[in-house]
Amino acid sequence: MTYRVCLVCMGNICRSPMAEVVLRQTLAERGLGDRVTVESAGTGGWHAGDPMDERALAILEQHGYDGSAHRARQFTKDWFDRYDLVLAMDQDNLANLWRLAPVGVEVRLFRSFDPAAEEGAEVPDPYYGGREGFEEVLALVESASEGVAKHIADEIAG
């Protein structure tokens, strides 16, 4: 059985695809790559079909990640049945997901798995800023991905 996770931000061109690429690699490094499917989506659909933001892609590439295959998608209500874990990048997208979620579905903040993060910590949207915002997102995503990978490994182990 494959464990499935979806990472969600607003437009699916910056934060959630960066997290998708990093988490996928983190899981592969822990020997879980063949047991976990990692995907991402946005709560809005205005970028659907577009590649990752060029700045996000450049930062990933400079740190040894490959995000070139990414194409933005919009998360819809019927997708909850597809995933074991749905993680939002920030409070706004968490609220958007809760409005869509059927009763009993757990949706959490991505950074809730980062032991160094405060409760309610978010991955900030770097879209309207410069390079430093994308660097910050990568650092936050790398840190939280360790905790997400541990959680998934524990879930798989039963």
N, CA and C atoms as an extended XYZ file, in Angstrom:
474
Properties=species:S:1:pos:R:3:atomname:S:1:resname:S:1:resid:I:1 pbc="F F F"
N         0.837       -1.190        0.000 N   MET     1
C         0.000        0.000        0.000 CA  MET     1
C         0.880        1.253        0.000 C   MET     1
N         0.514        2.232       -0.780 N   THR     2
C         1.245        3.491       -0.870 CA  THR     2
C         0.581        4.534        0.017 C   THR     2
N         1.401        5.201        0.823 N   TYR     3
C         0.943        6.308        1.647 CA  TYR     3
C         0.980        7.552        0.767 C   TYR     3
N        -0.072        8.369        0.831 N   ARG     4
C        -0.169        9.537       -0.058 CA  ARG     4
C        -0.321       10.824        0.745 C   ARG     4
N         0.479       11.821        0.376 N   VAL     5
C         0.439       13.115        1.047 CA  VAL     5
C         0.322       14.223        0.006 C   VAL     5
N        -0.448       15.257        0.344 N   CYS     6
C        -0.586       16.426       -0.518 CA  CYS     6
C        -0.258       17.680        0.290 C   CYS     6
N         0.588       18.520       -0.280 N   LEU     7
C         1.015       19.775        0.332 CA  LEU     7
C         0.318       20.908       -0.407 C   LEU     7
N        -0.253       21.849        0.348 N   VAL     8
C        -1.149       22.834       -0.264 CA  VAL     8
C        -0.775       24.265        0.134 C   VAL     8
N        -0.671       25.120       -0.893 N   CYS     9
C        -0.524       26.562       -0.673 CA  CYS     9
C        -1.575       27.273       -1.517 C   CYS     9
N        -1.393       28.529       -1.805 N   MET    10
C        -2.415       29.299       -2.505 CA  MET    10
C        -2.479       28.981       -4.003 C   MET    10
N        -1.369       29.157       -4.714 N   GLY    11
C        -1.392       29.000       -6.171 CA  GLY    11
C        -0.609       27.815       -6.697 C   GLY    11
N         0.093       27.103       -5.822 N   ASN    12
C         0.863       25.908       -6.178 CA  ASN    12
C         2.002       26.196       -7.154 C   ASN    12
N         2.652       27.349       -6.952 N   ILE    13
C         3.824       27.637       -7.784 CA  ILE    13
C         5.065       27.986       -6.956 C   ILE    13
N         4.919       28.185       -5.645 N   CYS    14
C         6.080       28.533       -4.818 CA  CYS    14
C         6.255       27.546       -3.657 C   CYS    14
N         5.496       27.746       -2.588 N   ARG    15
C         5.722       27.000       -1.354 CA  ARG    15
C         5.432       25.516       -1.439 C   ARG    15
N         4.217       25.156       -1.850 N   SER    16
C         3.869       23.731       -1.838 CA  SER    16
C         4.688       22.919       -2.838 C   SER    16
N         5.018       23.440       -4.026 N   PRO    17
C         5.878       22.629       -4.887 CA  PRO    17
C         7.308       22.518       -4.352 C   PRO    17
N         7.802       23.570       -3.698 N   MET    18
C         9.120       23.466       -3.075 CA  MET    18
C         9.081       22.384       -1.995 C   MET    18
N         8.034       22.394       -1.182 N   ALA    19
C         7.898       21.389       -0.132 CA  ALA    19
C         7.751       19.989       -0.726 C   ALA    19
N         7.028       19.880       -1.821 N   GLU    20
C         6.847       18.579       -2.482 CA  GLU    20
C         8.190       17.990       -2.902 C   GLU    20
N         9.008       18.802       -3.555 N   VAL    21
C        10.303       18.340       -4.046 CA  VAL    21
C        11.208       17.955       -2.881 C   VAL    21
N        11.258       18.787       -1.850 N   VAL    22
C        12.125       18.524       -0.700 CA  VAL    22
C        11.645       17.295        0.073 C   VAL    22
N        10.347       17.208        0.339 N   LEU    23
C         9.831       16.064        1.088 CA  LEU    23
C        10.051       14.765        0.315 C   LEU    23
N         9.825       14.787       -0.972 N   ARG    24
C        10.044       13.588       -1.784 CA  ARG    24
C        11.501       13.106       -1.646 C   ARG    24
N        12.439       14.046       -1.721 N   GLN    25
C        13.852       13.668       -1.588 CA  GLN    25
C        14.169       13.200       -0.175 C   GLN    25
N        13.613       13.848        0.818 N   THR    26
C        13.838       13.454        2.208 CA  THR    26
C        13.346       12.030        2.442 C   THR    26
N        12.181       11.717        1.920 N   LEU    27
C        11.634       10.360        2.056 CA  LEU    27
C        12.490        9.343        1.311 C   LEU    27
N        12.960        9.692        0.131 N   ALA    28
C        13.821        8.788       -0.642 CA  ALA    28
C        15.110        8.490        0.117 C   ALA    28
N        15.682        9.516        0.737 N   GLU    29
C        16.916        9.334        1.503 CA  GLU    29
C        16.715        8.423        2.714 C   GLU    29
N        15.497        8.297        3.184 N   ARG    30
C        15.180        7.439        4.330 CA  ARG    30
C        14.638        6.080        3.889 C   ARG    30
N        14.722        5.803        2.605 N   GLY    31
C        14.286        4.517        2.088 CA  GLY    31
C        12.782        4.371        1.962 C   GLY    31
N        12.053        5.485        1.979 N   LEU    32
C        10.594        5.439        1.911 CA  LEU    32
C        10.044        5.918        0.571 C   LEU    32
N        10.914        6.279       -0.352 N   GLY    33
C        10.481        6.862       -1.613 CA  GLY    33
C         9.533        5.997       -2.409 C   GLY    33
N         9.700        4.688       -2.329 N   ASP    34
C         8.830        3.792       -3.089 CA  ASP    34
C         7.536        3.462       -2.362 C   ASP    34
N         7.396        3.958       -1.128 N   ARG    35
C         6.203        3.665       -0.334 CA  ARG    35
C         5.317        4.880       -0.113 C   ARG    35
N         5.779        6.040       -0.581 N   VAL    36
C         5.051        7.287       -0.340 CA  VAL    36
C         4.952        8.084       -1.639 C   VAL    36
N         3.757        8.577       -1.930 N   THR    37
C         3.544        9.489       -3.044 CA  THR    37
C         3.362       10.886       -2.470 C   THR    37
N         4.146       11.832       -2.965 N   VAL    38
C         4.069       13.220       -2.511 CA  VAL    38
C         3.614       14.070       -3.683 C   VAL    38
N         2.565       14.835       -3.466 N   GLU    39
C         2.029       15.732       -4.487 CA  GLU    39
C         1.759       17.086       -3.845 C   GLU    39
N         1.439       18.071       -4.686 N   SER    40
C         1.088       19.380       -4.153 CA  SER    40
C        -0.016       19.984       -5.009 C   SER    40
N        -0.670       20.992       -4.442 N   ALA    41
C        -1.766       21.674       -5.127 CA  ALA    41
C        -1.973       23.038       -4.480 C   ALA    41
N        -2.789       23.842       -5.115 N   GLY    42
C        -3.151       25.148       -4.571 CA  GLY    42
C        -4.635       25.205       -4.280 C   GLY    42
N        -5.015       26.062       -3.354 N   THR    43
C        -6.447       26.234       -3.093 CA  THR    43
C        -7.081       27.110       -4.166 C   THR    43
N        -6.264       27.861       -4.889 N   GLY    44
C        -6.743       28.645       -6.023 CA  GLY    44
C        -6.275       28.018       -7.319 C   GLY    44
N        -7.010       28.256       -8.393 N   GLY    45
C        -6.690       27.608       -9.653 CA  GLY    45
C        -6.094       28.497      -10.717 C   GLY    45
N        -5.764       29.742      -10.405 N   TRP    46
C        -5.333       30.677      -11.440 CA  TRP    46
C        -3.989       30.326      -12.068 C   TRP    46
N        -3.172       29.444      -11.449 N   HIS    47
C        -1.889       29.041      -12.041 CA  HIS    47
C        -1.930       27.613      -12.582 C   HIS    47
N        -3.097       26.969      -12.582 N   ALA    48
C        -3.202       25.567      -12.996 CA  ALA    48
C        -2.524       25.349      -14.352 C   ALA    48
N        -1.661       24.357      -14.398 N   GLY    49
C        -0.927       24.016      -15.607 CA  GLY    49
C         0.405       24.724      -15.762 C   GLY    49
N         0.645       25.752      -14.941 N   ASP    50
C         1.896       26.508      -15.030 CA  ASP    50
C         3.034       25.781      -14.314 C   ASP    50
N         4.270       26.020      -14.758 N   PRO    51
C         5.415       25.468      -14.033 CA  PRO    51
C         5.634       26.229      -12.727 C   PRO    51
N         6.542       25.736      -11.934 N   MET    52
C         6.910       26.378      -10.681 CA  MET    52
C         7.457       27.779      -10.954 C   MET    52
N         7.254       28.686      -10.040 N   ASP    53
C         7.823       30.031      -10.119 CA  ASP    53
C         9.333       29.910      -10.391 C   ASP    53
N         9.834       30.704      -11.315 N   GLU    54
C        11.247       30.625      -11.705 CA  GLU    54
C        12.187       30.829      -10.529 C   GLU    54
N        11.824       31.700       -9.600 N   ARG    55
C        12.679       31.958       -8.444 CA  ARG    55
C        12.726       30.750       -7.521 C   ARG    55
N        11.578       30.098       -7.333 N   ALA    56
C        11.527       28.889       -6.508 CA  ALA    56
C        12.355       27.786       -7.147 C   ALA    56
N        12.197       27.622       -8.431 N   LEU    57
C        12.941       26.599       -9.162 CA  LEU    57
C        14.443       26.847       -9.076 C   LEU    57
N        14.853       28.097       -9.221 N   ALA    58
C        16.283       28.437       -9.165 CA  ALA    58
C        16.874       28.126       -7.798 C   ALA    58
N        16.164       28.466       -6.734 N   ILE    59
C        16.654       28.181       -5.380 CA  ILE    59
C        16.771       26.676       -5.179 C   ILE    59
N        15.763       25.931       -5.595 N   LEU    60
C        15.823       24.476       -5.462 CA  LEU    60
C        17.036       23.918       -6.209 C   LEU    60
N        17.214       24.335       -7.445 N   GLU    61
C        18.324       23.828       -8.252 CA  GLU    61
C        19.667       24.158       -7.625 C   GLU    61
N        19.797       25.348       -7.057 N   GLN    62
C        21.056       25.750       -6.422 CA  GLN    62
C        21.372       24.906       -5.192 C   GLN    62
N        20.354       24.255       -4.656 N   HIS    63
C        20.547       23.414       -3.470 CA  HIS    63
C        20.432       21.927       -3.795 C   HIS    63
N        20.490       21.591       -5.064 N   GLY    64
C        20.544       20.200       -5.466 CA  GLY    64
C        19.217       19.494       -5.655 C   GLY    64
N        18.138       20.233       -5.759 N   TYR    65
C        16.814       19.654       -5.978 CA  TYR    65
C        16.359       19.900       -7.414 C   TYR    65
N        15.482       19.038       -7.916 N   ASP    66
C        14.954       19.197       -9.270 CA  ASP    66
C        13.436       19.375       -9.221 C   ASP    66
N        12.974       20.568       -9.527 N   GLY    67
C        11.542       20.843       -9.538 CA  GLY    67
C        11.011       21.101      -10.935 C   GLY    67
N        11.780       20.726      -11.946 N   SER    68
C        11.438       21.081      -13.328 CA  SER    68
C        10.164       20.423      -13.850 C   SER    68
N         9.767       19.304      -13.294 N   ALA    69
C         8.582       18.596      -13.804 CA  ALA    69
C         7.268       19.147      -13.242 C   ALA    69
N         7.344       20.016      -12.263 N   HIS    70
C         6.126       20.491      -11.590 CA  HIS    70
C         5.195       21.270      -12.522 C   HIS    70
N         3.901       21.004      -12.372 N   ARG    71
C         2.844       21.793      -13.000 CA  ARG    71
C         1.768       22.033      -11.950 C   ARG    71
N         1.348       23.271      -11.818 N   ALA    72
C         0.389       23.655      -10.778 CA  ALA    72
C        -0.973       22.998      -10.998 C   ALA    72
N        -1.618       22.676       -9.874 N   ARG    73
C        -2.957       22.086       -9.883 CA  ARG    73
C        -3.770       22.724       -8.769 C   ARG    73
N        -5.080       22.600       -8.861 N   GLN    74
C        -5.965       23.119       -7.823 CA  GLN    74
C        -6.539       21.959       -7.023 C   GLN    74
N        -6.478       22.085       -5.702 N   PHE    75
C        -7.046       21.088       -4.796 CA  PHE    75
C        -8.566       21.246       -4.790 C   PHE    75
N        -9.267       20.152       -4.932 N   THR    76
C       -10.725       20.192       -4.886 CA  THR    76
C       -11.240       19.234       -3.811 C   THR    76
N       -12.466       19.429       -3.412 N   LYS    77
C       -13.062       18.682       -2.300 CA  LYS    77
C       -12.941       17.168       -2.460 C   LYS    77
N       -13.124       16.669       -3.665 N   ASP    78
C       -13.081       15.216       -3.875 CA  ASP    78
C       -11.676       14.629       -3.713 C   ASP    78
N       -10.664       15.457       -3.615 N   TRP    79
C        -9.294       14.967       -3.456 CA  TRP    79
C        -9.019       14.410       -2.061 C   TRP    79
N        -9.817       14.765       -1.071 N   PHE    80
C        -9.548       14.279        0.285 CA  PHE    80
C        -9.513       12.757        0.345 C   PHE    80
N       -10.300       12.095       -0.498 N   ASP    81
C       -10.312       10.631       -0.534 CA  ASP    81
C        -9.000       10.055       -1.053 C   ASP    81
N        -8.223       10.840       -1.762 N   ARG    82
C        -6.969       10.370       -2.371 CA  ARG    82
C        -5.794       10.318       -1.399 C   ARG    82
N        -5.867       11.082       -0.307 N   TYR    83
C        -4.679       11.308        0.522 CA  TYR    83
C        -4.855       10.815        1.951 C   TYR    83
N        -3.729       10.366        2.501 N   ASP    84
C        -3.676        9.993        3.908 CA  ASP    84
C        -3.367       11.206        4.771 C   ASP    84
N        -2.707       12.193        4.190 N   LEU    85
C        -2.283       13.372        4.931 CA  LEU    85
C        -2.343       14.583        3.998 C   LEU    85
N        -3.006       15.646        4.445 N   VAL    86
C        -3.082       16.907        3.700 CA  VAL    86
C        -2.506       17.993        4.604 C   VAL    86
N        -1.496       18.692        4.083 N   LEU    87
C        -0.785       19.691        4.876 CA  LEU    87
C        -0.820       21.047        4.196 C   LEU    87
N        -1.238       22.064        4.939 N   ALA    88
C        -1.310       23.435        4.433 CA  ALA    88
C        -0.051       24.202        4.816 C   ALA    88
N         0.340       25.126        3.960 N   MET    89
C         1.528       25.935        4.213 CA  MET    89
C         1.270       27.086        5.182 C   MET    89
N         0.008       27.531        5.295 N   ASP    90
C        -0.292       28.658        6.174 CA  ASP    90
C        -1.731       28.571        6.681 C   ASP    90
N        -2.067       29.482        7.584 N   GLN    91
C        -3.389       29.483        8.216 CA  GLN    91
C        -4.511       29.743        7.215 C   GLN    91
N        -4.292       30.630        6.247 N   ASP    92
C        -5.338       30.922        5.264 CA  ASP    92
C        -5.693       29.684        4.444 C   ASP    92
N        -4.680       28.974        3.994 N   ASN    93
C        -4.944       27.769        3.212 CA  ASN    93
C        -5.472       26.639        4.084 C   ASN    93
N        -5.063       26.604        5.333 N   LEU    94
C        -5.628       25.631        6.274 CA  LEU    94
C        -7.129       25.873        6.415 C   LEU    94
N        -7.520       27.136        6.574 N   ALA    95
C        -8.944       27.478        6.684 CA  ALA    95
C        -9.689       27.128        5.396 C   ALA    95
N        -9.071       27.391        4.253 N   ASN    96
C        -9.697       27.034        2.973 CA  ASN    96
C        -9.910       25.526        2.874 C   ASN    96
N        -8.945       24.760        3.310 N   LEU    97
C        -9.066       23.296        3.270 CA  LEU    97
C       -10.120       22.802        4.249 C   LEU    97
N       -10.170       23.383        5.435 N   TRP    98
C       -11.183       22.980        6.413 CA  TRP    98
C       -12.591       23.208        5.863 C   TRP    98
N       -12.782       24.291        5.105 N   ARG    99
C       -14.098       24.549        4.509 CA  ARG    99
C       -14.484       23.469        3.497 C   ARG    99
N       -13.501       22.877        2.851 N   LEU   100
C       -13.752       21.826        1.868 CA  LEU   100
C       -13.835       20.428        2.475 C   LEU   100
N       -13.157       20.231        3.599 N   ALA   101
C       -12.953       18.887        4.153 CA  ALA   101
C       -14.230       18.251        4.680 C   ALA   101
N       -14.411       16.963        4.389 N   PRO   102
C       -15.507       16.226        5.008 CA  PRO   102
C       -15.242       16.082        6.510 C   PRO   102
N       -16.271       15.829        7.260 N   VAL   103
C       -16.139       15.637        8.707 CA  VAL   103
C       -15.156       14.502        8.976 C   VAL   103
N       -14.274       14.717        9.937 N   GLY   104
C       -13.352       13.677       10.357 CA  GLY   104
C       -12.018       13.651        9.635 C   GLY   104
N       -11.843       14.463        8.601 N   VAL   105
C       -10.578       14.498        7.874 CA  VAL   105
C        -9.606       15.406        8.622 C   VAL   105
N        -8.390       14.916        8.810 N   GLU   106
C        -7.377       15.716        9.484 CA  GLU   106
C        -6.563       16.506        8.468 C   GLU   106
N        -6.531       17.797        8.643 N   VAL   107
C        -5.713       18.691        7.837 CA  VAL   107
C        -4.865       19.468        8.828 C   VAL   107
N        -3.563       19.533        8.557 N   ARG   108
C        -2.647       20.190        9.494 CA  ARG   108
C        -1.756       21.187        8.771 C   ARG   108
N        -1.105       22.008        9.564 N   LEU   109
C        -0.084       22.896        9.028 CA  LEU   109
C         1.204       22.098        8.800 C   LEU   109
N         1.865       22.353        7.706 N   PHE   110
C         3.113       21.676        7.369 CA  PHE   110
C         4.152       21.836        8.473 C   PHE   110
N         4.289       23.038        8.990 N   ARG   111
C         5.316       23.296       10.010 CA  ARG   111
C         4.961       22.739       11.376 C   ARG   111
N         3.761       22.180       11.534 N   SER   112
C         3.422       21.563       12.824 CA  SER   112
C         4.296       20.341       13.096 C   SER   112
N         5.001       19.850       12.089 N   PHE   113
C         5.904       18.712       12.244 CA  PHE   113
C         7.341       19.132       12.526 C   PHE   113
N         7.594       20.420       12.573 N   ASP   114
C         8.934       20.933       12.833 CA  ASP   114
C         9.058       21.195       14.336 C   ASP   114
N         9.892       20.415       15.046 N   PRO   115
C        10.004       20.597       16.493 CA  PRO   115
C        10.541       21.970       16.902 C   PRO   115
N        11.210       22.660       15.995 N   ALA   116
C        11.742       23.994       16.298 CA  ALA   116
C        10.715       25.102       16.082 C   ALA   116
N         9.587       24.768       15.477 N   ALA   117
C         8.577       25.782       15.150 CA  ALA   117
C         7.598       25.979       16.298 C   ALA   117
N         7.151       27.213       16.444 N   GLU   118
C         6.119       27.521       17.421 CA  GLU   118
C         4.786       26.982       16.938 C   GLU   118
N         3.863       26.776       17.838 N   GLU   119
C         2.527       26.326       17.448 CA  GLU   119
C         1.911       27.350       16.492 C   GLU   119
N         1.331       26.866       15.421 N   GLY   120
C         0.702       27.733       14.433 CA  GLY   120
C         1.657       28.338       13.426 C   GLY   120
N         2.935       27.918       13.462 N   ALA   121
C         3.933       28.488       12.545 CA  ALA   121
C         3.584       28.161       11.095 C   ALA   121
N         3.865       29.124       10.234 N   GLU   122
C         3.526       29.021        8.819 CA  GLU   122
C         4.785       29.046        7.955 C   GLU   122
N         4.610       28.639        6.708 N   VAL   123
C         5.615       28.867        5.674 CA  VAL   123
C         5.144       30.129        4.948 C   VAL   123
N         5.864       31.248        5.092 N   PRO   124
C         5.397       32.505        4.504 CA  PRO   124
C         5.454       32.484        2.985 C   PRO   124
N         4.561       33.231        2.367 N   ASP   125
C         4.490       33.302        0.911 CA  ASP   125
C         5.584       34.241        0.397 C   ASP   125
N         6.529       33.727       -0.399 N   PRO   126
C         7.622       34.570       -0.894 CA  PRO   126
C         7.316       35.276       -2.205 C   PRO   126
N         6.134       35.066       -2.757 N   TYR   127
C         5.818       35.483       -4.124 CA  TYR   127
C         6.112       36.956       -4.401 C   TYR   127
N         5.757       37.861       -3.497 N   TYR   128
C         5.910       39.294       -3.759 CA  TYR   128
C         7.237       39.855       -3.265 C   TYR   128
N         8.135       38.989       -2.821 N   GLY   129
C         9.420       39.444       -2.321 CA  GLY   129
C        10.569       39.036       -3.228 C   GLY   129
N        11.746       39.057       -2.653 N   GLY   130
C        12.951       38.731       -3.412 CA  GLY   130
C        13.492       37.353       -3.074 C   GLY   130
N        14.694       37.128       -3.489 N   ARG   131
C        15.389       35.855       -3.334 CA  ARG   131
C        15.424       35.363       -1.888 C   ARG   131
N        15.621       36.297       -0.964 N   GLU   132
C        15.749       35.904        0.449 CA  GLU   132
C        14.493       35.207        0.959 C   GLU   132
N        13.333       35.577        0.449 N   GLY   133
C        12.093       34.911        0.849 CA  GLY   133
C        12.049       33.465        0.392 C   GLY   133
N        12.563       33.194       -0.795 N   PHE   134
C        12.602       31.828       -1.311 CA  PHE   134
C        13.638       30.992       -0.560 C   PHE   134
N        14.744       31.618       -0.187 N   GLU   135
C        15.755       30.933        0.636 CA  GLU   135
C        15.159       30.563        1.996 C   GLU   135
N        14.408       31.504        2.578 N   GLU   136
C        13.765       31.239        3.865 CA  GLU   136
C        12.775       30.085        3.737 C   GLU   136
N        11.968       30.087        2.690 N   VAL   137
C        11.005       29.008        2.476 CA  VAL   137
C        11.730       27.666        2.381 C   VAL   137
N        12.815       27.616        1.643 N   LEU   138
C        13.554       26.362        1.508 CA  LEU   138
C        14.052       25.880        2.867 C   LEU   138
N        14.611       26.765        3.663 N   ALA   139
C        15.116       26.374        4.984 CA  ALA   139
C        13.982       25.850        5.871 C   ALA   139
N        12.839       26.529        5.863 N   LEU   140
C        11.701       26.094        6.677 CA  LEU   140
C        11.160       24.750        6.203 C   LEU   140
N        11.097       24.584        4.896 N   VAL   141
C        10.583       23.352        4.304 CA  VAL   141
C        11.524       22.178        4.608 C   VAL   141
N        12.825       22.415        4.506 N   GLU   142
C        13.781       21.348        4.820 CA  GLU   142
C        13.658       20.924        6.273 C   GLU   142
N        13.523       21.882        7.163 N   SER   143
C        13.399       21.574        8.584 CA  SER   143
C        12.130       20.790        8.888 C   SER   143
N        11.008       21.241        8.359 N   ALA   144
C         9.736       20.562        8.617 CA  ALA   144
C         9.666       19.204        7.932 C   ALA   144
N        10.326       19.053        6.788 N   SER   145
C        10.273       17.780        6.054 CA  SER   145
C        10.840       16.633        6.872 C   SER   145
N        11.812       16.911        7.704 N   GLU   146
C        12.366       15.865        8.574 CA  GLU   146
C        11.273       15.310        9.488 C   GLU   146
N        10.499       16.204       10.103 N   GLY   147
C         9.422       15.778       10.990 CA  GLY   147
C         8.283       15.098       10.258 C   GLY   147
N         7.955       15.589        9.069 N   VAL   148
C         6.905       14.957        8.266 CA  VAL   148
C         7.343       13.541        7.889 C   VAL   148
N         8.598       13.389        7.482 N   ALA   149
C         9.110       12.066        7.109 CA  ALA   149
C         9.052       11.103        8.289 C   ALA   149
N         9.395       11.580        9.469 N   LYS   150
C         9.317       10.730       10.665 CA  LYS   150
C         7.888       10.321       10.943 C   LYS   150
N         6.971       11.280       10.836 N   HIS   151
C         5.539       10.985       11.046 CA  HIS   151
C         5.061        9.924       10.050 C   HIS   151
N         5.397       10.079        8.804 N   ILE   152
C         4.973        9.132        7.775 CA  ILE   152
C         5.579        7.756        8.039 C   ILE   152
N         6.863        7.720        8.396 N   ALA   153
C         7.509        6.441        8.708 CA  ALA   153
C         6.794        5.743        9.861 C   ALA   153
N         6.418        6.511       10.886 N   ASP   154
C         5.676        5.947       12.025 CA  ASP   154
C         4.300        5.435       11.584 C   ASP   154
N         3.630        6.185       10.712 N   GLU   155
C         2.308        5.776       10.212 CA  GLU   155
C         2.408        4.475        9.402 C   GLU   155
N         3.421        4.395        8.568 N   ILE   156
C         3.609        3.202        7.742 CA  ILE   156
C         3.920        1.984        8.606 C   ILE   156
N         4.740        2.209        9.633 N   ALA   157
C         5.136        1.114       10.522 CA  ALA   157
C         3.957        0.605       11.347 C   ALA   157
N         2.953        1.451       11.493 N   GLY   158
C         1.728        1.062       12.191 CA  GLY   158
C         1.846        1.242       13.646 C   GLY   158
